[in-house]
Amino acid sequence: MSTVALVLRAGVRDLARSRWLLAYAGGFWAITESLFLFGGTGPQVMLSLLNAVLLIVPLVALVFGTAHVQASREFTELLLAQPLSRRSVFLGLYLGMALPLAGAFVVGVSVPLAFHGAASAVPRLAFVLLAVAGLLLTLAFAALAMLIAHGVDDRLRAMARAVTAWFALTIAYDGAVIVMVSLLGDWPLERPMLVALLGNPVDLARVLVLTALDATALLGYTGALFRRLFGTSLGPAVALVALTAWAVVPVLLARRRFLRRDF
């Protein structure tokens, strides 16, 4: 068995016994069931669930991932003391953390949606894109968690940076975009706003799902601009590619820091 598979199996086995992971999956299950019970029609449920996904998934991936990496430092040092490739160790550690989180999210959301979807007119494309967006967000923010945890030795500072990163990308980012549009409204802002959208995975996930739901009024300034530039057919493909890049690039950055770090 390869080094990656061995480290991955150890990480999955460790997290599979975690009550926090079960609570994460159960929490999304409860949220989805509650929305179907009280939220009305399928599209309304999807919109409410999307807002929950965009807030909870990055927060859990960052905070839980940072705490897990910090707590696993002795195990990491033990692995690195063996004649193993650092690249293989890193990939096994990353996948061993990110895949259980992604699996818990998919199970917690997909099973209730599968039960209620046909009866509540949930668009199948929106259902699939919501699961894909949550999966890619998990992978991206889990990589950011590894990047933060391997850059800061102090656990309290690492957790503070993780929460700050979550707040900046999920809340403050959109506020900064609105302020910039208000202050520079007389200037041509199409290209800067497009760059701003591509620079935030949370906004990309929102545009990806809302485009499938045809909820134009909820896209916001950057989302409406994105749809106008790329249209309804090309837009989701561009958003999906950009979101996939957000899931890959942080992994490469985290790997680089891991390879250069002196444990």
Protein Blocks (a to p, Z undefined) as FASTA:
>chain_A
ZZklmmmmmmmmmmmmpmklmmmmmmmmmmmmmmmmmnopfklmmmmmmmmmmmmmmmmm
mmmmmmmmmmmmmmmmmmmmpccdfklmmmmmmmmmmmmmmmmmmmmmmmmmmmmmmmno
pafklmmmmmmmmmmmmmmmmmmmmmmmmmpmblklmmmmmmmmmmmmmmmmmmmmmmmm
mmmmmpcfklmmmmmmmmpmklmmmmmmmmmnopaklnojmlmmmmmmnojmlmmmmmmm
mmmmmmmmmmmmmmmmmmmpcZZ
